[in-house]
Amino acid sequence: MEQAPAPEGLPPSLRFLKGLVIALMITMIVAVITVTAVIVTRMPQSFTSQPASLPQLPDAITLPEGVNAQAATFGEGWIAVVTDDNRILIYSPQGSLQQEIALLMR
């Protein structure tokens, strides 16, 4: 009885596909390592660095009687407080009321 011939290997199309899968695997491994390295080396710097200048807060801001603040924002030389009775109160950096703007709600 005659012996069966030894297998010759994969067909050419499957060899090409195998090469593509191996190349994709290597690319993805390098990408994961790169992303991890960037996160580890760059992220701690962003957490430790402070913004150029933080707003200077006054010791106290006195709102009118019976008014509650809804929001606040800071600009160069002013602080704006939006109140629950639809007004914007503009304060100086020292905390004194400079201007009052009524909001018209529709």
Helices and strands as residue ranges (DSSP letters): H 12-48, E 69-75, E 78-83, E 87-91, E 97-102
